[in-house]
């Protein structure tokens, strides 16, 4: 199309000059010589198949552009497929992350409840241990007071008996105690 337009413009531009005079078909007429030269030039171009080569080059370029466009379309489709795949994977990962966060929150709540229950059990055990220690200390204090009271009572009885008892009564009491111990031991 361009070549045809260029040819028409060239022929059209050369005709208005009409600077030559005389018969048109003589070699003295510059218009005829220029026209003849132009036609020979066009004939040489057609003889060496320049328009075919130009058309072939343009066709090859068009085929190259078409193959590049097809390749670009294929790459575009592949990129869309990859994008969709990555978006789907991202949604799956986000879903998994949300599930992990929810599970972690549930685990944290359960761990907090378990820690609270363990703390209450520990406090109850320590309270029971403290009450046992208090009861043991109380029993020990009561036993100590009783032992002290018995020791004081025995000492007081010993003093009272020693003042009131005669030697004969003491000997009788010792013999009775020895006999009593002898019966209980055998």
VENJO-V313076 format. One record per residue. N is the residue number from 0. RES is the residue in one letter. SS is DSSP state (h for helix, s for strand, l for the rest). BURIAL is 1 if it has 16 or more other C-alpha atoms within 10 Angstrom, else 0. D_CENTER is the distance of its C-alpha to the mean C-alpha in whole Angstrom. Layout:
n=N res=RES ss=SS burial=BURIAL d_center=D_CENTER
n=N res=RES ss=SS burial=BURIAL d_center=D_CENTER
This chain:
n=0 res=X ss=l burial=0 d_center=62
n=1 res=X ss=h burial=0 d_center=62
n=2 res=X ss=h burial=0 d_center=64
n=3 res=X ss=h burial=0 d_center=67
n=4 res=X ss=h burial=0 d_center=66
n=5 res=X ss=h burial=0 d_center=67
n=6 res=X ss=h burial=0 d_center=70
n=7 res=X ss=h burial=0 d_center=71
n=8 res=X ss=h burial=0 d_center=71
n=9 res=X ss=h burial=0 d_center=73
n=10 res=X ss=h burial=0 d_center=76
n=11 res=X ss=h burial=0 d_center=76
n=12 res=X ss=h burial=0 d_center=76
n=13 res=X ss=h burial=0 d_center=78
n=14 res=X ss=h burial=0 d_center=81
n=15 res=X ss=l burial=0 d_center=81
n=16 res=X ss=l burial=0 d_center=83
n=17 res=X ss=l burial=0 d_center=86
n=18 res=X ss=l burial=0 d_center=87
n=19 res=X ss=l burial=0 d_center=90
n=20 res=X ss=l burial=0 d_center=93
n=21 res=X ss=l burial=0 d_center=95
n=22 res=X ss=l burial=0 d_center=95
n=23 res=X ss=l burial=0 d_center=91
n=24 res=X ss=l burial=0 d_center=91
n=25 res=X ss=l burial=0 d_center=93
n=26 res=X ss=l burial=0 d_center=91
n=27 res=X ss=l burial=0 d_center=92
n=28 res=X ss=l burial=1 d_center=90
n=29 res=X ss=h burial=1 d_center=87
n=30 res=X ss=h burial=1 d_center=85
n=31 res=X ss=h burial=1 d_center=86
n=32 res=X ss=h burial=0 d_center=85
n=33 res=X ss=h burial=0 d_center=82
n=34 res=X ss=h burial=0 d_center=81
n=35 res=X ss=h burial=0 d_center=83
n=36 res=X ss=h burial=0 d_center=80
n=37 res=X ss=h burial=0 d_center=77
n=38 res=X ss=h burial=0 d_center=78
n=39 res=X ss=h burial=0 d_center=79
n=40 res=X ss=h burial=0 d_center=75
n=41 res=X ss=h burial=0 d_center=74
n=42 res=X ss=h burial=0 d_center=76
n=43 res=X ss=h burial=0 d_center=74
n=44 res=X ss=h burial=0 d_center=71
n=45 res=X ss=h burial=0 d_center=71
n=46 res=X ss=h burial=0 d_center=73
n=47 res=X ss=l burial=0 d_center=70
n=48 res=X ss=l burial=0 d_center=68
n=49 res=X ss=h burial=0 d_center=66
n=50 res=X ss=h burial=0 d_center=65
n=51 res=X ss=h burial=0 d_center=64
n=52 res=X ss=h burial=0 d_center=62
n=53 res=X ss=h burial=0 d_center=60
n=54 res=X ss=h burial=0 d_center=59
n=55 res=X ss=h burial=0 d_center=58
n=56 res=X ss=h burial=0 d_center=56
n=57 res=X ss=h burial=0 d_center=55
n=58 res=X ss=h burial=0 d_center=54
n=59 res=X ss=h burial=0 d_center=52
n=60 res=X ss=h burial=0 d_center=50
n=61 res=X ss=h burial=0 d_center=49
n=62 res=X ss=h burial=0 d_center=48
n=63 res=X ss=h burial=0 d_center=46
n=64 res=X ss=h burial=0 d_center=45
n=65 res=X ss=h burial=0 d_center=44
n=66 res=X ss=h burial=0 d_center=42
n=67 res=X ss=h burial=0 d_center=40
n=68 res=X ss=h burial=0 d_center=40
n=69 res=X ss=h burial=0 d_center=39
n=70 res=X ss=h burial=0 d_center=36
n=71 res=X ss=h burial=0 d_center=35
n=72 res=X ss=h burial=0 d_center=35
n=73 res=X ss=h burial=0 d_center=33
n=74 res=X ss=h burial=0 d_center=31
n=75 res=X ss=h burial=0 d_center=30
n=76 res=X ss=h burial=0 d_center=30
n=77 res=X ss=h burial=0 d_center=27
n=78 res=X ss=h burial=0 d_center=25
n=79 res=X ss=h burial=0 d_center=25
n=80 res=X ss=h burial=0 d_center=24
n=81 res=X ss=h burial=0 d_center=21
n=82 res=X ss=h burial=0 d_center=20
n=83 res=X ss=h burial=0 d_center=20
n=84 res=X ss=h burial=0 d_center=19
n=85 res=X ss=h burial=0 d_center=16
n=86 res=X ss=h burial=0 d_center=16
n=87 res=X ss=h burial=0 d_center=16
n=88 res=X ss=h burial=0 d_center=13
n=89 res=X ss=h burial=0 d_center=11
n=90 res=X ss=h burial=0 d_center=13
n=91 res=X ss=h burial=0 d_center=12
n=92 res=X ss=h burial=0 d_center=8
n=93 res=X ss=h burial=0 d_center=9
n=94 res=X ss=h burial=0 d_center=11
n=95 res=X ss=h burial=0 d_center=9
n=96 res=X ss=h burial=0 d_center=6
n=97 res=X ss=h burial=0 d_center=10
n=98 res=X ss=h burial=0 d_center=11
n=99 res=X ss=h burial=0 d_center=9
n=100 res=X ss=h burial=0 d_center=10
n=101 res=X ss=h burial=0 d_center=14
n=102 res=X ss=h burial=0 d_center=14
n=103 res=X ss=h burial=0 d_center=13
n=104 res=X ss=h burial=0 d_center=15
n=105 res=X ss=h burial=0 d_center=18
n=106 res=X ss=h burial=0 d_center=18
n=107 res=X ss=h burial=0 d_center=18
n=108 res=X ss=h burial=0 d_center=21
n=109 res=X ss=h burial=0 d_center=23
n=110 res=X ss=h burial=0 d_center=22
n=111 res=X ss=h burial=0 d_center=24
n=112 res=X ss=h burial=0 d_center=27
n=113 res=X ss=h burial=0 d_center=27
n=114 res=X ss=h burial=0 d_center=28
n=115 res=X ss=h burial=0 d_center=30
n=116 res=X ss=h burial=0 d_center=32
n=117 res=X ss=h burial=0 d_center=32
n=118 res=X ss=h burial=0 d_center=33
n=119 res=X ss=h burial=0 d_center=36
n=120 res=X ss=h burial=0 d_center=37
n=121 res=X ss=h burial=0 d_center=37
n=122 res=X ss=h burial=0 d_center=39
n=123 res=X ss=h burial=0 d_center=41
n=124 res=X ss=h burial=0 d_center=42
n=125 res=X ss=h burial=0 d_center=43
n=126 res=X ss=h burial=0 d_center=45
n=127 res=X ss=h burial=0 d_center=47
n=128 res=X ss=h burial=0 d_center=47
n=129 res=X ss=h burial=0 d_center=49
n=130 res=X ss=h burial=0 d_center=51
n=131 res=X ss=h burial=0 d_center=52
n=132 res=X ss=h burial=0 d_center=53
n=133 res=X ss=h burial=0 d_center=55
n=134 res=X ss=h burial=0 d_center=57
n=135 res=X ss=h burial=0 d_center=57
n=136 res=X ss=h burial=0 d_center=58
n=137 res=X ss=h burial=0 d_center=61
n=138 res=X ss=h burial=0 d_center=62
n=139 res=X ss=h burial=0 d_center=63
n=140 res=X ss=h burial=0 d_center=64
n=141 res=X ss=h burial=0 d_center=67
n=142 res=X ss=h burial=0 d_center=68
n=143 res=X ss=h burial=0 d_center=68
n=144 res=X ss=h burial=0 d_center=70
n=145 res=X ss=h burial=0 d_center=72
n=146 res=X ss=h burial=0 d_center=73
n=147 res=X ss=h burial=0 d_center=74
n=148 res=X ss=h burial=0 d_center=76
n=149 res=X ss=h burial=0 d_center=78
n=150 res=X ss=h burial=0 d_center=78
n=151 res=X ss=h burial=0 d_center=80
n=152 res=X ss=h burial=0 d_center=82
n=153 res=X ss=h burial=0 d_center=83
n=154 res=X ss=h burial=0 d_center=84
n=155 res=X ss=h burial=0 d_center=86
n=156 res=X ss=h burial=0 d_center=88
n=157 res=X ss=h burial=0 d_center=89
n=158 res=X ss=h burial=0 d_center=90
n=159 res=X ss=h burial=0 d_center=92
n=160 res=X ss=h burial=0 d_center=93
n=161 res=X ss=h burial=0 d_center=94
n=162 res=X ss=h burial=0 d_center=97
n=163 res=X ss=h burial=0 d_center=98
n=164 res=X ss=l burial=0 d_center=98
n=165 res=X ss=l burial=0 d_center=101
n=166 res=X ss=h burial=0 d_center=101
n=167 res=X ss=h burial=0 d_center=103
n=168 res=X ss=h burial=0 d_center=100
n=169 res=X ss=h burial=0 d_center=97
n=170 res=X ss=h burial=0 d_center=99
n=171 res=X ss=h burial=0 d_center=99
n=172 res=X ss=h burial=0 d_center=95
n=173 res=X ss=h burial=0 d_center=94
n=174 res=X ss=h burial=0 d_center=96
n=175 res=X ss=h burial=0 d_center=94
n=176 res=X ss=h burial=0 d_center=91
n=177 res=X ss=h burial=0 d_center=92
n=178 res=X ss=h burial=0 d_center=93
n=179 res=X ss=h burial=0 d_center=90
n=180 res=X ss=h burial=0 d_center=87
n=181 res=X ss=h burial=0 d_center=89
n=182 res=X ss=h burial=0 d_center=89
n=183 res=X ss=h burial=0 d_center=85
n=184 res=X ss=h burial=0 d_center=85
n=185 res=X ss=l burial=0 d_center=87
